[in-house]
Structures are given as C-alpha cells and as structure tokens.
C-alpha cells in the first residue's frame, strides 16, 4: 500500500532485539572492538566496578544493520552508544560528563 512503510529489511526485529537487550541489562554499551572512545567508556565502567553488557557491532553478523537501527532509535550514529537502566545516555562524551558530575553514579544507584 502506498505510504505504508514495511519492515522487510528486518529493522523492526533489530529494534526489538535492541529493546530486549537494553531491558535485560542495567548497562549496555554498543561499541566497536577497535574504537578508542568505546574503550574509554568501558574503562570508565570498569573503574566504577560496574558490570556492563557490551555488544561489539564490528563482530556481530548484523552489526551494520544494528548500528542503523540504533541511529533510528537514538538519533546517534556513532559508538559507543550507551544505555543505563533502560535510558539512552549517549556516547563517550556524555558518559564521561555524567560520571564527572555524579549523575551516572546516581543513575546506577551507586550514590543517593
């Protein structure tokens, strides 16, 4: 039908997969294994003693399509793409800034 978008490209399935992953883990980092910004974000969570679920888009069979789906969902095309307790936080800069201000620790329930 004209004007009706269909998800023949599997994008709805990927968006559901992303939503399920974000719901299943307190912290999710969509990253690429050789990305310096992604490494800094993961190091930050390590330094806070916070476990995170990393999805390495460059190693996933559907990684490129997943990155496109993430861009649709978050309006962010770059990695890392960070979610905390179901909410999209942003990339490395936003994550580092949230840690510096103490907001990240509050989101994680590490401080009141």
JOHU-V537257 format. One record per residue. PSI is psi in radians with two decimals (* if undefined). Layout:
BEGIN
psi=[PSI & PSI]
END
This chain:
BEGIN
psi=[2.39 & 2.39 & -0.10 & 2.10 & 2.40 & 2.64 & 0.85 & -0.26 & -0.01 & 0.15 & -0.64 & -0.71 & -0.73 & -0.71 & -0.66 & -0.68 & -0.77 & -0.82 & -0.71 & -0.71 & -0.80 & -0.63 & -0.49 & -0.28 & 2.38 & -0.61 & 2.21 & 2.27 & 1.92 & 2.13 & -3.10 & 2.43 & -0.45 & 0.27 & 2.13 & -0.66 & -0.70 & -0.73 & -0.70 & -0.69 & -0.80 & -0.65 & -0.65 & -0.84 & -0.68 & -0.77 & -0.45 & -0.12 & 0.50 & 2.17 & 2.51 & 2.72 & 2.01 & 2.32 & 1.90 & 1.78 & -0.50 & -0.15 & -0.18 & 2.44 & -0.63 & 0.43 & -0.80 & -0.76 & -0.64 & -0.68 & -0.65 & -0.74 & -0.70 & -0.72 & -0.69 & -0.74 & -0.65 & -0.17 & 0.37 & 2.11 & -0.37 & 2.86 & 2.67 & 2.72 & 1.92 & 2.35 & 2.36 & 2.13 & 0.77 & -0.12 & 2.45 & 2.16 & -0.76 & -2.59 & -2.80 & -0.80 & -0.80 & -0.67 & -0.78 & -0.74 & -0.71 & -0.63 & -0.73 & -0.67 & -0.24 & -0.10 & -0.68 & -0.78 & -0.65 & -0.78 & -0.61 & -0.11 & 0.36 & -0.41 & 2.86 & *]
END
